Amino acid sequence: MTRARQLDAHFQNGLVWFRRDLRTGDNAALYYALKHCKRVWCVFVFDTAILQPLIERAHRHDPHAGKVQDRRIEFIRASVEELDRSLEEGGGHLLVLHGDPTEAIPRLAAQLDVEAVFANHDYEPAAIERDATVAERLRDDGRQWLPFKDQVIFERDELLNGQGKPFAVFTPYKNAWLKQLTPFDLKPYAVERHAQSLAKPPRKLDHASPTLAAMGFAPGLLDDAQLQAGMSGAQTLLADFMTRIDSYAERRDFPAARGTSHLSVHLRFGTVSIRTLARLAYQMSLQPDGNGAATWLSELIWRDFYFMILAHHPRIADGASFKPEFDTLRWETGTHADAAFAAWCEGRTGYPLVDAAMRQLNRTGFMHNRLRMVSASFLAKDLGIDWRRGERYFAEKLNDFDFAANNGGWQWAASTGCDAQPWFRIFNPVTQSEKFDPQGLFIKRFVPELEKVPAKWIHAPWRANTDELMDWGVVLGKDYPQPVVDHVKARQLALARYGVLRSR
């Protein structure tokens, strides 16, 4: 039995602390709290240890900035409001606090006189440390801390290789994942069976949910990104994806097409259950036409894989390469590298597909998975810039930022990670563009300067002659940048950079 442990104890009062699980349906912690407590209260904390650095970073970039805009905070707040409405339908209510949860949760547990606090596992090192502090303070006060598996199908040590060690290569991990999987692992937690235990908190503890402004943020980005928040947003996207899943394997690499699920942000904040998605993917993969579902299931297994890697190798959270020998790579530094990095961030490298990808990220907080690989490879191998700088930039911008997956993807692209792209394999940004955006439709959407450039030339406009470019309204270096680097030369430099480690 690999699911969350069964509980024998029963309690008078319990508290559920929502974090990355902003839903009422199929929620492990909520299920066990309702099943084992006569009364259950619910809380969400806007964590100042997370929010304050966002505000400080924004003010470093612009000292005169007022309220900070962050579509992820808007997404969370909208999802929290929907979660509260859902709990109220069952007779409960969501307390929403703003502060340090290591202080707020023990204090609230004491005020409510609960015997246990229920929560779902969080796997990032900072979150593990936070939860350990909360657990210790609860124990000191005579209360229990009860965490459950909810965010993944298999966690930590549940899948090990034949030698009893964690996997470092994806395909054997995937095979073991599929072999160990049982219907029980995908079974939803029937929260509704015990909903009568939901309770409203005393009036003296209930207060209005903190506004965005009160927390130092301003609205405006969520609508621009067309993000559908909450459980209802997840269900709308899932229903839409189910009409397209048969073509997922063929269309998922083409950014101009609506080929992917767009559910990653909902998985990140738990507005949909991983069990729901994995169950659908697995069941549909068994059908005669299940190739699209099987490919999607493989992507969900990659997510578990990266969580497992983080659990066994927490040093990667401190900036270490998964393969320690790559920590000695000599990256480009200095003013030239800084200028190249700024060009990459701002989408003005002169390589249209890379620029379109970065502009999409900056404008919407979303980047297509194929383009994450292309843009990451370009930074690390064409520009020779430390992948950690790109990893941090994605962390600031991605709506679905999840440390384990983001770090895993960057280390894959930079060839420093587990089961990574071989160091001598270097994406050609032009051929990638020709293959995955052949008509330049995606490029034209985000790089309107090239709107009139024919498909033949749009992937590498510098190859067209000056007169043709002028006819299309483009002067390189004025309307659109010259390439910041020659890919052929950059490839040779990258091979030499990695080759030094090889020779050692």
N, C-alpha and C positions, 0 to 999 in steps of 0.2 A: 504494500500500500504506500503510494508515493505522495498522496495529497496531504494537506495540512493535518496535523495530529488531531486525534479525537480528544474531547474533553470529558472528564468525569465529574468535575466540580460544578456546582450550581451556586448562583449568587443572587442576592437581593437586588443590588444595583450595579450597573455596568456603564462604562463610557466608551463609545467608539470614536476614535480619532481618525478622521479622513485625511488622506494625504494625496497619493498618486492613484486614487481609486474613487473618483468623483461620480459614483453611481449607486443606486440602491439595489439594482438587480445583480444577481450572481456575484456577490461580494463576500469573501470568506470571513473577514473580521465582523462584518455586520451580521452575517448568518449565525456565527457562533455566539455573539453577544446576545442576540435575540433568543436563541435557543436555550442559553444557559443562565439568563438573568430575568428576573421578574419585571424590572424596569430598566430601560436603556435610553441613555441620552447620547447625543451626537455633537461633535465639535469639529471645526476646521480652523486652523491657525494660519493667517498670513504671516509667514516667518520673516521677522526683520533681519535675521542673519542672511537670508537670501535676497530680500528686497533692497536693503540698504546699499550693498555693493553695486546693484544696478543703478541706483540713483547717483551714487558717488562717481561711477564710471561715466555716466552721461554728463555730469557736471565737469568732469575733467576734460571731456571733449569740447564742451561749451560752457565756460564758467558763468555765462549769463542766462543759461537755460532755466526755465521755471519748472513747471511740472513735467515729469518724464513720461514719454509715450513708450509703452511696451505691450505689443499685442498679446503676448503670452499672459501677462497679468490681467488684461481685459478678458481673455479666453477663460482663465481660471475663475474670475469673479462671476462671469455670466454662467459658467458651469456650476459654481457653488450656489447661485441663486436658484437654478433649476433643481439642484439636489435638495435644497431646502423645501421647495414646493412639493417634490416627490415624497419627502419624509412627512410633511404636513398632511398629505393625503392618507398616510397610514397612521395618523394620530401623533406624530412626533414633531420635531423642530431641530434645526441646525443652529447651534451657537457658532458665531463667526467672530474670532478674536484676531487682534493684530499685536504681535509681540514676539518674545522669545519663548518657543514652545517648551524648552527645558524648564522654564519657570511656570509658564501658563498652564501646562497640562497637569503637573502635580498639584498646583494651587486649585484648579477647577475640580480635580478628583476629590480633594479634601472638602471643598465647598459643597459638592454633591453627595459626599460620603459614599463614594462607590468603592466596591471591594476589588474591582479589576478594571484595567484599561485595555481595550482590544484595538489592535491596529494590524495592518498588513506590512510585511517585510519591505524595507527599502534597502537597496544594495550598494549605494554609493558610500564611500568611506566616511564622508562628512555626516551623512544621514545615519550610518551605523553608530558613529560616535555620539550623535545627538540622542539616538534611541537608547543607547547604553546609559547616558546620563539620566534620561527620564526614568528608565527602569530602576536605576539605583535609588533615585529620590522617592519613587513610589514604594519600593521595598522598605526604605527607611521609615516610611509612614504606615507600614503594615498593609500595603496594597499590592496587587499582582499586576505584572506586565505580561500580556498575552499576545504575541505577534503570530501571524499566519502567512503562509505562502499564497499569493494571489496574483502577482505580477507576471509570473512565468509559468510554464507547464512543469519543467524540471529545474530545480535550483541547486546550486552549490555542489554537494557531493552525491546528488541523486543519480548522476550519470558519470561513471568512471570507466577507464579502459581496462583491458585484461590484466594489467599490472596493478590495478587499484589506484591509478593516477589520473589526474584531469587530462582531457583531450587537448591537443594543440592544433589539430587539423580538423577542418569542418566536416568533410565527407564521412569519416569514421564516426564522428559525433552524431551526424544526422542519421546514419544507419542504426546506431545504438538508440537514439531517440525514438525512431520509428519502431524498433524491436521492443522497447520497453513500454511503449504507449499502450494504455488500456482504456476502455470506455469510461472507467472511473475517473481517470485523469482529466477527461473533458466534460464530465458531468457538471451542470451548473449548480450552484448553491441556491436552494429554494428559499430565499429570504422571506418571500411572502407568506410562508407557512407560519411564521412566528412574529409577524408584524404587530400583533396585539401588544407586544412588550414595549413598543416605542412609547416614549413619554416626553412631555413638554417640560422644560426646566422651570424652576421657580422664577417668578417675575423679577425678583431682585437680581438674578443673574442674567436675565435676558435683556439685550439691548440691540440697537440697530446695527446692522452689518456695516463695517467701516467702508466709507466711500473710496473711490479711486483717489480723489483729491486729498482725503485725510491721510492716505498712505504715501502721498507724494507723486501720484501718477495722474495723467490726463488721458481721456478717451480719444478715439479717432482712428486708430489703426485697424481695429478688428473688422469694421465694415469695409475698409479699403482692401483688405486681404480676402474678403468674402469667406471668412472662416465661420462655419456653423458650429457653435459651441454646444456643450452639454450632451446629455444622453440622447436627446432628440436629434441633434446634429449628427451624432455617430450613427444612429439608426437610418437617417436619411441617406448618408453616404454609403452605408453598407448595402441598403436596398438598391441603390444605383449601381454599385459595383457588382452585385449579383447578376445584373442584366448584361454585364460586360466581361464576366470572369472567364468565359470560354476563350476569349481572344487575348487574355492577359499575357500568356507566354510570348505571343507574337508582337504585341503592341507596347509592352512595358518599357522598352528601351528608347522609344521615340517621344521626345519631350513635347512635340507639337500635338500629339494625340492624347486623348484622355484615356490612357491605358492603365494607370495605376489606381489603387484603392483610395488614396488621399486620407487614409485612416490613421496614419502614423502619429499625428498630434493627439488623436483620441486615445490611442494606446499609451502615449506618453503620460497623459493625465488621467487615464483610467475611466474615461466616460464610456468605454466599451470594454468588456471582459476579453482577455486573451483566450479564455476557454471557448467563448462564443465563436471567435474567428477561427481558432485552430480546429474546432469541431466541424464547422462548415467546410473549411478547406480540406480536412481529412476525408470527410464523407463524400464530398464532390470529387476528390481525387481518385476515388475507387470506381467512378463511373467510366464507361467506355470513352467518353469525350472529356476526361478529367485532367488533361495536360495543363490547362490554365490553372486549375485549382492546385495541382501538384506543385507547380512552380511557385505559386503564392505560399503554399505551406512551407516550402523550402526557405522562403524569405522570413517567415515567422520563426522557423527553427534557428536561422542565423541570429535572430534577436536573443533567443535563449542562450545560444553559444557565446555571444559577447558578454551577457550577464555572468555566465559561468567563468569566463576568462577573468573578468574583473574580480569576482569573488576569490579566485585562487591566486591572482597576481595584483593585489591592491597597489603595488608600487607604480603601476602605470598611471594611477591618479595623481602621482607626484611628478609626472612628466617623463618617466622612464620609458625607453623602448621595450617592447615585449622581448625582443632579442637584444640582450645587453651589449653585444659587440657593436651594434649600430649607434650606440650613444656617443661613439667617438667620431662619427661622421663630421666632416668640416663643411658647414653650410656657409653660404654667402652672407656677408655682413657689411655694415657701413652704409654710407649715404646712397650709393647706387642700389643696394639691396632694399633699402627702405623705400626708395622711389618706386622700384619694381613691385614691392609689396603693396604700396598705395594704389598703383595702377591696377593690380589684381583685385584688390578690395572694391575699387570703384567701377570695375568693368570697363577699363580702357587699355587693355593689353594689346589691342590690334588683332587679336584672334577672335573672330565674331562669336563662335559658340561659347567660348570661355566668358566673354564679356556679357553675352545674353544671360548666361547662367548666373553670374554674379549680380547683374542688375535685377533679375527675378528675385534673387535672395534678398537684396536690399529693399526692394519695393514691397514684397509680399511675405517674406519670412519662409518661403517654400523654395526648395530646389529639388528637381527631379533626381532620382538616384543615379542614373547614368551620368548626369552632369556633375554630381558630387564627385564621382570617380575621375572624370575628365579634368575638372577644375583643380582637384587636389593633386593629381599627377602633374598638372602644369606648374603648380606652385613649387612642389618639391623637386621635380626632375627637370623641367625646362628653366625655371628661375633659380633653382638651387637654394631655395629658402626653407629654413627649418619648418617641418610639417607642424610643429607645435604652434607656430604663429597662425597658421590657417585653422587649426583645430580650435584655437581660442576665438577666432573671428566667427566661425560657424556657431560656436557656443553662444555668442552674443546675438546672433541673427536668426537662427533656426527656430521656427515655432515648435517643432517636434524635438528640440535638443534633448538628447538623452546621452549622458556621459559615456556609457558602455558602448553604444552603437556608434557614436561620433568618434570616439577614440579608436575603436576597431576599424572603422572605415578609413580614417586618416592613416593609421599605421599600415593598413592593407595597401593603400595607394603609394605610401612612401617606402614600402618593402621592409619595414622595420617590425612588423607585427606577426601574429600567429597566422599561419596559412596565407601569407601575404602574396601579393603579386611579385614574381621574381624581380630582383633588382635590375636586371638587364632588360626587362620589358617596360617600355616607355610609350605611353599613349601619344600618338601623333594627333594634335588637336584639329588638324585639317581633315585627315581621313576619318576621324571620329565624327566630325561635322558632316562630311559628305555621306557617311553611312547612316547616321541616325537623325539627321535633319536635311534630307536630300534636296528638298525644295526651298530650304531656308525659311520655312514658315515660322519656326520658333525664333530664329534670329531676328526676323523682321518685326516680331511682336515686341521684343525688348531692346532692339537696336534700330530704331526707326530711321537713323541716318542712312542705313543701307537698304531702305525699303524699295528703291528702284533698281537695285543691283540684281541682274539675272542670277538664277540659281547656279549657273556654271561658274560664276566668279565670286559669289557671296561668301564662300567658305574661306577664301584667301584673296581678298580684293586687291592686294598689292601685286598680284599676278596679271591683272588687267592693265592695259595701257592708260596713260594719263587722259587722253582725249575721251576714251570710253567712260572713264570714271567721271569726268566733268559732265558728260551727257546725262549721267545718272545722279548728278548733284553731289558728287563726292570729291573732295580734295583731301588726299591723305596727309595727315599731319595738321589738318585744319578742321575738317568736318568729322573725320574719323581717324584714330591714331595709326601711325605706322606700327608694325609689330615691335614689341619691346625686346624681342629676342628672336634670333634665327633658330628654328627648331632643329635643323640638322646639326648646327654647331653646338646647341645646348644639349643635344642628345649625347654627343661625344664627351662633353664635359661631365655629364651625369654618369656616364659609364666609367670615366676615369675616377670620379669621386667615390663611387661605390666599389670600383675595382681595387682601390687601395686596401679596403677591408678584406677583399677577396684574396689579395696577395699575402696578407698577413696570416 
